[in-house]
Amino acid sequence: MNNISNAIRYVGVNDHQVDLFEGQYPVPNGMSYNSYVILDEKVAVLDTVDIHFTEEWLANLAAVLDGRKPDYLVVHHMEPDHSASIAAFLAAYPETTVVATAKALAMMGDFFEGLDLTGRSLPAANGGTLELGAHTLNFVFAPMVHWPEVMFSYESSEKVLFSADAFGKFGALDAPETDWVPEARRYYIGIVGKYGVQVQAVLKKAAGLDIAMICPLHGPVLRGDLSLYLEKYTAWATYQPEEEGVLIAYTSVYGHTRAAAELLAKTLAEKNCKNVVLCDLARTPVSAAVGDAFRYSKLVLATTTYNAGIFPYMREFIDHLTERCFQNRTVGLIENGAWAPMAAKVMREKLAAAKDLTWLETTATIRGGLNEASRAQIAAMAEELAR
């Protein structure tokens, strides 16, 4: 259990039981569900935890409260990994007032049958405040980051932003420490990435606050120089590449399309192109592949014509890209088809809704295995990508 400050305490839990977060994102280092307490003249508990850790969390909470009773439960987000212990909390501390957006309060009735908050709830106002004594929570609504009921809280005396799911990352807090960016990117792009416009709006509001510390609902508390985190979120929310580089994402049945992807990567390396990444979509978690597609400035898709369409892993990958508003990239295509190559046409059609894509002039077509003509096309693609 960590002290954020003398008055702000951490009471969250670590989950090493989960293998797939939200049923789809591999989390080999587990997951944290963060919850905080502010001890002042009034006591505020900020969010609860996943249902599998209710008892552990209540024990953490009781240790910090040391006999005191909470005055408020502030709910920033109603997704069950943060809200599932609300009913158990209210059973333990029935005199607590629940503070949340009106949308969140309405959702509580849907998640907890028979929960009666009559006389026990306080709808938060956008721009409203909650006075605790020396500490004041200032509420900032953050709709669709990434549910409609979400709000942030800014504690003005210690300059702490409680940011709900924003600025979170995959990984338990007691797992070996890793670089924040890769798992925060995979978390953001996978879960929040569709809502870049809404994230931009909240970042604009946050820019007017003097923030010394960010306390998210997943991952570590962020302190000190916050510029890296704000810079990454700005790039992700505006769909701009973080780095110059080429992701070559491929699927291959018998190895011929893989050979083409490898030849392109080798040719780019010979041209001293930096950040050339090969990705086998059949063997790479889709969330990691999608994260790299948003990281780099250029993307090459290489796949087989399959049932007059494209190979299933490529279809899934492109669906994940378009669902998350993939845009502002240079894209090239490599297709394979022994008798009727269709993959390039299908991939281009699936990306038709993506904004501001720059297409390479050259498309490489393989009819079975590489030959002189397809090698020349890959060389031409490499020349365009290296410019």
TORKOL-4160 file (C-alpha; in steps of 0.2 Angstrom, whole numbers, padded with zeros to 4 digits, m for minus):
387
<pt num="1" X="0000" Y="0000" Z="0000"/>
<pt num="2" X="0008" Y="0017" Z="m0005"/>
<pt num="3" X="0005" Y="0034" Z="0001"/>
<pt num="4" X="0003" Y="0046" Z="m0013"/>
<pt num="5" X="0005" Y="0060" Z="m0001"/>
<pt num="6" X="0001" Y="0063" Z="0018"/>
<pt num="7" X="m0018" Y="0065" Z="0014"/>
<pt num="8" X="m0020" Y="0055" Z="m0002"/>
<pt num="9" X="m0018" Y="0036" Z="0000"/>
<pt num="10" X="m0018" Y="0021" Z="m0013"/>
<pt num="11" X="m0029" Y="0007" Z="m0009"/>
<pt num="12" X="m0030" Y="m0002" Z="m0025"/>
<pt num="13" X="m0026" Y="m0020" Z="m0030"/>
<pt num="14" X="m0016" Y="m0031" Z="m0042"/>
<pt num="15" X="m0024" Y="m0044" Z="m0053"/>
<pt num="16" X="m0013" Y="m0059" Z="m0058"/>
<pt num="17" X="m0028" Y="m0070" Z="m0062"/>
<pt num="18" X="m0033" Y="m0061" Z="m0078"/>
<pt num="19" X="m0026" Y="m0067" Z="m0094"/>
<pt num="20" X="m0036" Y="m0057" Z="m0106"/>
<pt num="21" X="m0041" Y="m0039" Z="m0101"/>
<pt num="22" X="m0059" Y="m0035" Z="m0107"/>
<pt num="23" X="m0059" Y="m0053" Z="m0114"/>
<pt num="24" X="m0047" Y="m0049" Z="m0128"/>
<pt num="25" X="m0031" Y="m0040" Z="m0123"/>
<pt num="26" X="m0017" Y="m0051" Z="m0117"/>
<pt num="27" X="m0010" Y="m0045" Z="m0100"/>
<pt num="28" X="0005" Y="m0056" Z="m0096"/>
<pt num="29" X="0010" Y="m0044" Z="m0082"/>
<pt num="30" X="m0007" Y="m0043" Z="m0075"/>
<pt num="31" X="m0018" Y="m0028" Z="m0071"/>
<pt num="32" X="m0020" Y="m0015" Z="m0057"/>
<pt num="33" X="m0037" Y="m0008" Z="m0052"/>
<pt num="34" X="m0033" Y="0008" Z="m0043"/>
<pt num="35" X="m0043" Y="0016" Z="m0030"/>
<pt num="36" X="m0038" Y="0031" Z="m0019"/>
<pt num="37" X="m0043" Y="0039" Z="m0002"/>
<pt num="38" X="m0042" Y="0057" Z="0003"/>
<pt num="39" X="m0041" Y="0059" Z="0022"/>
<pt num="40" X="m0047" Y="0077" Z="0027"/>
<pt num="41" X="m0060" Y="0084" Z="0038"/>
<pt num="42" X="m0071" Y="0074" Z="0026"/>
<pt num="43" X="m0065" Y="0057" Z="0019"/>
<pt num="44" X="m0068" Y="0053" Z="0001"/>
<pt num="45" X="m0065" Y="0036" Z="m0007"/>
<pt num="46" X="m0061" Y="0037" Z="m0026"/>
<pt num="47" X="m0068" Y="0022" Z="m0035"/>
<pt num="48" X="m0069" Y="0004" Z="m0031"/>
<pt num="49" X="m0062" Y="m0012" Z="m0039"/>
<pt num="50" X="m0066" Y="m0028" Z="m0049"/>
<pt num="51" X="m0078" Y="m0040" Z="m0041"/>
<pt num="52" X="m0065" Y="m0053" Z="m0038"/>
<pt num="53" X="m0055" Y="m0042" Z="m0027"/>
<pt num="54" X="m0068" Y="m0034" Z="m0016"/>
<pt num="55" X="m0063" Y="m0041" Z="0000"/>
<pt num="56" X="m0045" Y="m0037" Z="m0002"/>
<pt num="57" X="m0049" Y="m0019" Z="m0007"/>
<pt num="58" X="m0061" Y="m0017" Z="0008"/>
<pt num="59" X="m0047" Y="m0023" Z="0019"/>
<pt num="60" X="m0035" Y="m0011" Z="0011"/>
<pt num="61" X="m0048" Y="0003" Z="0014"/>
<pt num="62" X="m0051" Y="m0002" Z="0032"/>
<pt num="63" X="m0032" Y="m0001" Z="0036"/>
<pt num="64" X="m0031" Y="0017" Z="0029"/>
<pt num="65" X="m0047" Y="0023" Z="0037"/>
<pt num="66" X="m0041" Y="0017" Z="0054"/>
<pt num="67" X="m0058" Y="0018" Z="0061"/>
<pt num="68" X="m0064" Y="0033" Z="0052"/>
<pt num="69" X="m0080" Y="0032" Z="0041"/>
<pt num="70" X="m0080" Y="0038" Z="0023"/>
<pt num="71" X="m0091" Y="0053" Z="0019"/>
<pt num="72" X="m0091" Y="0051" Z="0000"/>
<pt num="73" X="m0088" Y="0038" Z="m0013"/>
<pt num="74" X="m0083" Y="0047" Z="m0029"/>
<pt num="75" X="m0086" Y="0036" Z="m0045"/>
<pt num="76" X="m0077" Y="0042" Z="m0060"/>
<pt num="77" X="m0081" Y="0028" Z="m0072"/>
<pt num="78" X="m0095" Y="0014" Z="m0071"/>
<pt num="79" X="m0085" Y="0000" Z="m0080"/>
<pt num="80" X="m0086" Y="m0015" Z="m0069"/>
<pt num="81" X="m0067" Y="m0016" Z="m0066"/>
<pt num="82" X="m0069" Y="0000" Z="m0056"/>
<pt num="83" X="m0087" Y="m0001" Z="m0050"/>
<pt num="84" X="m0091" Y="m0019" Z="m0046"/>
<pt num="85" X="m0088" Y="m0017" Z="m0028"/>
<pt num="86" X="m0100" Y="m0002" Z="m0025"/>
<pt num="87" X="m0114" Y="m0012" Z="m0018"/>
<pt num="88" X="m0102" Y="m0021" Z="m0006"/>
<pt num="89" X="m0094" Y="m0004" Z="m0001"/>
<pt num="90" X="m0111" Y="0003" Z="0003"/>
<pt num="91" X="m0116" Y="m0012" Z="0013"/>
<pt num="92" X="m0100" Y="m0009" Z="0024"/>
<pt num="93" X="m0102" Y="0010" Z="0025"/>
<pt num="94" X="m0121" Y="0014" Z="0023"/>
<pt num="95" X="m0120" Y="0032" Z="0028"/>
<pt num="96" X="m0108" Y="0036" Z="0013"/>
<pt num="97" X="m0114" Y="0048" Z="0000"/>
<pt num="98" X="m0111" Y="0043" Z="m0018"/>
<pt num="99" X="m0104" Y="0057" Z="m0030"/>
<pt num="100" X="m0105" Y="0054" Z="m0048"/>
<pt num="101" X="m0112" Y="0061" Z="m0065"/>
<pt num="102" X="m0131" Y="0059" Z="m0067"/>
<pt num="103" X="m0127" Y="0046" Z="m0081"/>
<pt num="104" X="m0116" Y="0036" Z="m0069"/>
<pt num="105" X="m0129" Y="0036" Z="m0055"/>
<pt num="106" X="m0142" Y="0030" Z="m0067"/>
<pt num="107" X="m0131" Y="0016" Z="m0073"/>
<pt num="108" X="m0129" Y="0010" Z="m0055"/>
<pt num="109" X="m0147" Y="0005" Z="m0055"/>
<pt num="110" X="m0144" Y="m0006" Z="m0070"/>
<pt num="111" X="m0128" Y="m0014" Z="m0063"/>
<pt num="112" X="m0135" Y="m0017" Z="m0045"/>
<pt num="113" X="m0153" Y="m0023" Z="m0045"/>
<pt num="114" X="m0162" Y="m0016" Z="m0030"/>
<pt num="115" X="m0149" Y="m0003" Z="m0025"/>
<pt num="116" X="m0157" Y="0012" Z="m0017"/>
<pt num="117" X="m0147" Y="0028" Z="m0017"/>
<pt num="118" X="m0162" Y="0039" Z="m0011"/>
<pt num="119" X="m0154" Y="0052" Z="0000"/>
<pt num="120" X="m0137" Y="0045" Z="m0002"/>
<pt num="121" X="m0132" Y="0052" Z="m0019"/>
<pt num="122" X="m0125" Y="0069" Z="m0025"/>
<pt num="123" X="m0125" Y="0072" Z="m0044"/>
<pt num="124" X="m0108" Y="0080" Z="m0049"/>
<pt num="125" X="m0109" Y="0095" Z="m0060"/>
<pt num="126" X="m0097" Y="0099" Z="m0074"/>
<pt num="127" X="m0085" Y="0112" Z="m0066"/>
<pt num="128" X="m0093" Y="0108" Z="m0049"/>
<pt num="129" X="m0083" Y="0106" Z="m0033"/>
<pt num="130" X="m0083" Y="0095" Z="m0018"/>
<pt num="131" X="m0075" Y="0102" Z="m0002"/>
<pt num="132" X="m0067" Y="0090" Z="0009"/>
<pt num="133" X="m0058" Y="0103" Z="0021"/>
<pt num="134" X="m0040" Y="0108" Z="0015"/>
<pt num="135" X="m0043" Y="0098" Z="m0001"/>
<pt num="136" X="m0056" Y="0102" Z="m0015"/>
<pt num="137" X="m0061" Y="0090" Z="m0029"/>
<pt num="138" X="m0065" Y="0100" Z="m0045"/>
<pt num="139" X="m0075" Y="0089" Z="m0057"/>
<pt num="140" X="m0072" Y="0089" Z="m0076"/>
<pt num="141" X="m0084" Y="0079" Z="m0087"/>
<pt num="142" X="m0075" Y="0067" Z="m0099"/>
<pt num="143" X="m0089" Y="0059" Z="m0110"/>
<pt num="144" X="m0084" Y="0045" Z="m0121"/>
<pt num="145" X="m0067" Y="0044" Z="m0113"/>
<pt num="146" X="m0072" Y="0030" Z="m0116"/>
<pt num="147" X="m0090" Y="0028" Z="m0109"/>
<pt num="148" X="m0102" Y="0042" Z="m0109"/>
<pt num="149" X="m0103" Y="0044" Z="m0090"/>
<pt num="150" X="m0085" Y="0047" Z="m0086"/>
<pt num="151" X="m0078" Y="0062" Z="m0076"/>
<pt num="152" X="m0061" Y="0067" Z="m0070"/>
<pt num="153" X="m0057" Y="0075" Z="m0053"/>
<pt num="154" X="m0044" Y="0088" Z="m0050"/>
<pt num="155" X="m0038" Y="0091" Z="m0032"/>
<pt num="156" X="m0032" Y="0108" Z="m0032"/>
<pt num="157" X="m0022" Y="0110" Z="m0016"/>
<pt num="158" X="m0010" Y="0096" Z="m0021"/>
<pt num="159" X="m0013" Y="0098" Z="m0040"/>
<pt num="160" X="m0018" Y="0080" Z="m0043"/>
<pt num="161" X="m0028" Y="0074" Z="m0058"/>
<pt num="162" X="m0038" Y="0058" Z="m0055"/>
<pt num="163" X="m0040" Y="0054" Z="m0073"/>
<pt num="164" X="m0051" Y="0038" Z="m0074"/>
<pt num="165" X="m0045" Y="0027" Z="m0088"/>
<pt num="166" X="m0035" Y="0040" Z="m0096"/>
<pt num="167" X="m0016" Y="0039" Z="m0094"/>
<pt num="168" X="m0018" Y="0021" Z="m0089"/>
<pt num="169" X="m0008" Y="0006" Z="m0094"/>
<pt num="170" X="m0008" Y="m0013" Z="m0094"/>
<pt num="171" X="0002" Y="m0022" Z="m0080"/>
<pt num="172" X="0000" Y="m0024" Z="m0061"/>
<pt num="173" X="0010" Y="m0012" Z="m0050"/>
<pt num="174" X="0019" Y="m0027" Z="m0042"/>
<pt num="175" X="0025" Y="m0034" Z="m0059"/>
<pt num="176" X="0043" Y="m0030" Z="m0065"/>
<pt num="177" X="0044" Y="m0011" Z="m0070"/>
<pt num="178" X="0043" Y="m0008" Z="m0088"/>
<pt num="179" X="0043" Y="0007" Z="m0100"/>
<pt num="180" X="0027" Y="0016" Z="m0098"/>
<pt num="181" X="0024" Y="0020" Z="m0117"/>
<pt num="182" X="0022" Y="0002" Z="m0125"/>
<pt num="183" X="0009" Y="m0004" Z="m0113"/>
<pt num="184" X="0000" Y="0013" Z="m0112"/>
<pt num="185" X="0000" Y="0014" Z="m0131"/>
<pt num="186" X="m0008" Y="m0003" Z="m0132"/>
<pt num="187" X="m0020" Y="0001" Z="m0119"/>
<pt num="188" X="m0025" Y="0018" Z="m0126"/>
<pt num="189" X="m0026" Y="0012" Z="m0145"/>
<pt num="190" X="m0036" Y="m0003" Z="m0141"/>
<pt num="191" X="m0048" Y="0004" Z="m0128"/>
<pt num="192" X="m0049" Y="0022" Z="m0130"/>
<pt num="193" X="m0043" Y="0024" Z="m0148"/>
<pt num="194" X="m0059" Y="0027" Z="m0157"/>
<pt num="195" X="m0063" Y="0042" Z="m0146"/>
<pt num="196" X="m0049" Y="0053" Z="m0151"/>
<pt num="197" X="m0060" Y="0069" Z="m0154"/>
<pt num="198" X="m0067" Y="0067" Z="m0136"/>
<pt num="199" X="m0049" Y="0064" Z="m0129"/>
<pt num="200" X="m0043" Y="0080" Z="m0137"/>
<pt num="201" X="m0057" Y="0090" Z="m0129"/>
<pt num="202" X="m0052" Y="0084" Z="m0112"/>
<pt num="203" X="m0034" Y="0087" Z="m0115"/>
<pt num="204" X="m0039" Y="0105" Z="m0119"/>
<pt num="205" X="m0047" Y="0106" Z="m0103"/>
<pt num="206" X="m0033" Y="0098" Z="m0094"/>
<pt num="207" X="m0021" Y="0111" Z="m0102"/>
<pt num="208" X="m0028" Y="0124" Z="m0091"/>
<pt num="209" X="m0024" Y="0115" Z="m0075"/>
<pt num="210" X="m0008" Y="0115" Z="m0065"/>
<pt num="211" X="m0005" Y="0097" Z="m0064"/>
<pt num="212" X="0009" Y="0090" Z="m0053"/>
<pt num="213" X="0003" Y="0072" Z="m0053"/>
<pt num="214" X="m0009" Y="0060" Z="m0062"/>
<pt num="215" X="m0018" Y="0046" Z="m0053"/>
<pt num="216" X="m0026" Y="0034" Z="m0066"/>
<pt num="217" X="m0037" Y="0019" Z="m0063"/>
<pt num="218" X="m0024" Y="0007" Z="m0071"/>
<pt num="219" X="m0006" Y="0008" Z="m0070"/>
<pt num="220" X="0007" Y="0019" Z="m0060"/>
<pt num="221" X="0004" Y="0036" Z="m0053"/>
<pt num="222" X="0013" Y="0048" Z="m0064"/>
<pt num="223" X="0024" Y="0061" Z="m0056"/>
<pt num="224" X="0037" Y="0074" Z="m0060"/>
<pt num="225" X="0039" Y="0079" Z="m0078"/>
<pt num="226" X="0023" Y="0075" Z="m0086"/>
<pt num="227" X="0027" Y="0081" Z="m0104"/>
<pt num="228" X="0030" Y="0063" Z="m0111"/>
<pt num="229" X="0013" Y="0057" Z="m0106"/>
<pt num="230" X="0004" Y="0072" Z="m0112"/>
<pt num="231" X="0015" Y="0072" Z="m0129"/>
<pt num="232" X="0010" Y="0054" Z="m0132"/>
<pt num="233" X="m0008" Y="0056" Z="m0128"/>
<pt num="234" X="m0009" Y="0071" Z="m0140"/>
<pt num="235" X="m0001" Y="0061" Z="m0154"/>
<pt num="236" X="m0013" Y="0046" Z="m0151"/>
<pt num="237" X="m0028" Y="0057" Z="m0149"/>
<pt num="238" X="m0024" Y="0067" Z="m0165"/>
<pt num="239" X="m0020" Y="0051" Z="m0175"/>
<pt num="240" X="m0002" Y="0057" Z="m0179"/>
<pt num="241" X="0013" Y="0045" Z="m0180"/>
<pt num="242" X="0024" Y="0045" Z="m0166"/>
<pt num="243" X="0039" Y="0040" Z="m0176"/>
<pt num="244" X="0045" Y="0038" Z="m0194"/>
<pt num="245" X="0046" Y="0020" Z="m0198"/>
<pt num="246" X="0038" Y="0006" Z="m0208"/>
<pt num="247" X="0027" Y="m0008" Z="m0201"/>
<pt num="248" X="0026" Y="m0023" Z="m0213"/>
<pt num="249" X="0011" Y="m0033" Z="m0207"/>
<pt num="250" X="0008" Y="m0050" Z="m0216"/>
<pt num="251" X="m0001" Y="m0066" Z="m0216"/>
<pt num="252" X="0006" Y="m0081" Z="m0225"/>
<pt num="253" X="0000" Y="m0099" Z="m0228"/>
<pt num="254" X="0015" Y="m0108" Z="m0236"/>
<pt num="255" X="0028" Y="m0095" Z="m0234"/>
<pt num="256" X="0028" Y="m0086" Z="m0251"/>
<pt num="257" X="0020" Y="m0070" Z="m0244"/>
<pt num="258" X="0031" Y="m0070" Z="m0229"/>
<pt num="259" X="0046" Y="m0071" Z="m0241"/>
<pt num="260" X="0040" Y="m0055" Z="m0250"/>
<pt num="261" X="0038" Y="m0046" Z="m0233"/>
<pt num="262" X="0055" Y="m0051" Z="m0228"/>
<pt num="263" X="0062" Y="m0046" Z="m0244"/>
<pt num="264" X="0055" Y="m0029" Z="m0242"/>
<pt num="265" X="0061" Y="m0027" Z="m0225"/>
<pt num="266" X="0079" Y="m0032" Z="m0230"/>
<pt num="267" X="0078" Y="m0020" Z="m0245"/>
<pt num="268" X="0073" Y="m0006" Z="m0233"/>
<pt num="269" X="0087" Y="m0010" Z="m0221"/>
<pt num="270" X="0099" Y="m0009" Z="m0235"/>
<pt num="271" X="0093" Y="0008" Z="m0238"/>
<pt num="272" X="0096" Y="0013" Z="m0220"/>
<pt num="273" X="0078" Y="0015" Z="m0216"/>
<pt num="274" X="0076" Y="0015" Z="m0197"/>
<pt num="275" X="0062" Y="0007" Z="m0188"/>
<pt num="276" X="0057" Y="m0007" Z="m0200"/>
<pt num="277" X="0046" Y="m0019" Z="m0191"/>
<pt num="278" X="0040" Y="m0036" Z="m0197"/>
<pt num="279" X="0024" Y="m0043" Z="m0190"/>
<pt num="280" X="0016" Y="m0060" Z="m0193"/>
<pt num="281" X="m0002" Y="m0056" Z="m0189"/>
<pt num="282" X="m0006" Y="m0075" Z="m0186"/>
<pt num="283" X="0007" Y="m0075" Z="m0171"/>
<pt num="284" X="0006" Y="m0057" Z="m0164"/>
<pt num="285" X="m0008" Y="m0052" Z="m0153"/>
<pt num="286" X="m0019" Y="m0040" Z="m0163"/>
<pt num="287" X="m0018" Y="m0026" Z="m0150"/>
<pt num="288" X="0001" Y="m0026" Z="m0152"/>
<pt num="289" X="0000" Y="m0025" Z="m0171"/>
<pt num="290" X="m0012" Y="m0011" Z="m0170"/>
<pt num="291" X="m0002" Y="m0002" Z="m0158"/>
<pt num="292" X="0013" Y="m0002" Z="m0170"/>
<pt num="293" X="0002" Y="0003" Z="m0184"/>
<pt num="294" X="m0002" Y="0019" Z="m0175"/>
<pt num="295" X="0016" Y="0021" Z="m0169"/>
<pt num="296" X="0024" Y="0022" Z="m0186"/>
<pt num="297" X="0021" Y="0033" Z="m0201"/>
<pt num="298" X="0020" Y="0020" Z="m0214"/>
<pt num="299" X="0011" Y="0003" Z="m0216"/>
<pt num="300" X="0013" Y="m0011" Z="m0228"/>
<pt num="301" X="0000" Y="m0025" Z="m0229"/>
<pt num="302" X="0004" Y="m0041" Z="m0236"/>
<pt num="303" X="m0008" Y="m0055" Z="m0238"/>
<pt num="304" X="m0015" Y="m0070" Z="m0248"/>
<pt num="305" X="m0031" Y="m0070" Z="m0258"/>
<pt num="306" X="m0042" Y="m0081" Z="m0248"/>
<pt num="307" X="m0060" Y="m0087" Z="m0253"/>
<pt num="308" X="m0060" Y="m0072" Z="m0265"/>
<pt num="309" X="m0056" Y="m0060" Z="m0251"/>
<pt num="310" X="m0041" Y="m0059" Z="m0239"/>
<pt num="311" X="m0034" Y="m0070" Z="m0225"/>
<pt num="312" X="m0044" Y="m0070" Z="m0209"/>
<pt num="313" X="m0030" Y="m0062" Z="m0198"/>
<pt num="314" X="m0028" Y="m0048" Z="m0210"/>
<pt num="315" X="m0046" Y="m0045" Z="m0211"/>
<pt num="316" X="m0047" Y="m0044" Z="m0192"/>
<pt num="317" X="m0032" Y="m0032" Z="m0192"/>
<pt num="318" X="m0039" Y="m0020" Z="m0204"/>
<pt num="319" X="m0056" Y="m0020" Z="m0195"/>
<pt num="320" X="m0047" Y="m0015" Z="m0179"/>
<pt num="321" X="m0038" Y="m0001" Z="m0188"/>
<pt num="322" X="m0053" Y="0006" Z="m0196"/>
<pt num="323" X="m0064" Y="0004" Z="m0180"/>
<pt num="324" X="m0050" Y="0015" Z="m0171"/>
<pt num="325" X="m0050" Y="0028" Z="m0185"/>
<pt num="326" X="m0034" Y="0024" Z="m0193"/>
<pt num="327" X="m0028" Y="0039" Z="m0203"/>
<pt num="328" X="m0013" Y="0050" Z="m0208"/>
<pt num="329" X="m0002" Y="0036" Z="m0214"/>
<pt num="330" X="0007" Y="0030" Z="m0230"/>
<pt num="331" X="0001" Y="0013" Z="m0235"/>
<pt num="332" X="0007" Y="0000" Z="m0247"/>
<pt num="333" X="0000" Y="m0017" Z="m0252"/>
<pt num="334" X="0007" Y="m0034" Z="m0257"/>
<pt num="335" X="m0005" Y="m0047" Z="m0263"/>
<pt num="336" X="m0003" Y="m0065" Z="m0267"/>
<pt num="337" X="m0015" Y="m0076" Z="m0278"/>
<pt num="338" X="m0010" Y="m0091" Z="m0288"/>
<pt num="339" X="m0024" Y="m0089" Z="m0301"/>
<pt num="340" X="m0035" Y="m0073" Z="m0297"/>
<pt num="341" X="m0026" Y="m0061" Z="m0285"/>
<pt num="342" X="m0040" Y="m0051" Z="m0276"/>
<pt num="343" X="m0031" Y="m0046" Z="m0260"/>
<pt num="344" X="m0025" Y="m0028" Z="m0264"/>
<pt num="345" X="m0042" Y="m0023" Z="m0271"/>
<pt num="346" X="m0051" Y="m0030" Z="m0255"/>
<pt num="347" X="m0038" Y="m0022" Z="m0243"/>
<pt num="348" X="m0040" Y="m0005" Z="m0252"/>
<pt num="349" X="m0059" Y="m0006" Z="m0251"/>
<pt num="350" X="m0059" Y="m0011" Z="m0232"/>
<pt num="351" X="m0048" Y="0005" Z="m0229"/>
<pt num="352" X="m0059" Y="0016" Z="m0240"/>
<pt num="353" X="m0066" Y="0025" Z="m0224"/>
<pt num="354" X="m0049" Y="0029" Z="m0217"/>
<pt num="355" X="m0045" Y="0047" Z="m0218"/>
<pt num="356" X="m0029" Y="0055" Z="m0226"/>
<pt num="357" X="m0020" Y="0039" Z="m0232"/>
<pt num="358" X="m0006" Y="0041" Z="m0245"/>
<pt num="359" X="m0005" Y="0026" Z="m0256"/>
<pt num="360" X="0011" Y="0020" Z="m0263"/>
<pt num="361" X="0011" Y="0020" Z="m0282"/>
<pt num="362" X="0017" Y="0003" Z="m0283"/>
<pt num="363" X="0007" Y="m0013" Z="m0278"/>
<pt num="364" X="0017" Y="m0029" Z="m0278"/>
<pt num="365" X="0007" Y="m0044" Z="m0285"/>
<pt num="366" X="0014" Y="m0062" Z="m0282"/>
<pt num="367" X="0007" Y="m0077" Z="m0291"/>
<pt num="368" X="0013" Y="m0091" Z="m0280"/>
<pt num="369" X="0031" Y="m0088" Z="m0277"/>
<pt num="370" X="0042" Y="m0073" Z="m0280"/>
<pt num="371" X="0049" Y="m0070" Z="m0297"/>
<pt num="372" X="0059" Y="m0057" Z="m0306"/>
<pt num="373" X="0043" Y="m0046" Z="m0309"/>
<pt num="374" X="0037" Y="m0046" Z="m0291"/>
<pt num="375" X="0055" Y="m0043" Z="m0285"/>
<pt num="376" X="0056" Y="m0028" Z="m0296"/>
<pt num="377" X="0039" Y="m0022" Z="m0288"/>
<pt num="378" X="0045" Y="m0024" Z="m0271"/>
<pt num="379" X="0061" Y="m0015" Z="m0275"/>
<pt num="380" X="0050" Y="m0001" Z="m0282"/>
<pt num="381" X="0040" Y="m0001" Z="m0266"/>
<pt num="382" X="0056" Y="0000" Z="m0255"/>
<pt num="383" X="0061" Y="0015" Z="m0266"/>
<pt num="384" X="0045" Y="0024" Z="m0262"/>
<pt num="385" X="0045" Y="0020" Z="m0244"/>
<pt num="386" X="0063" Y="0026" Z="m0242"/>
<pt num="387" X="0060" Y="0043" Z="m0249"/>
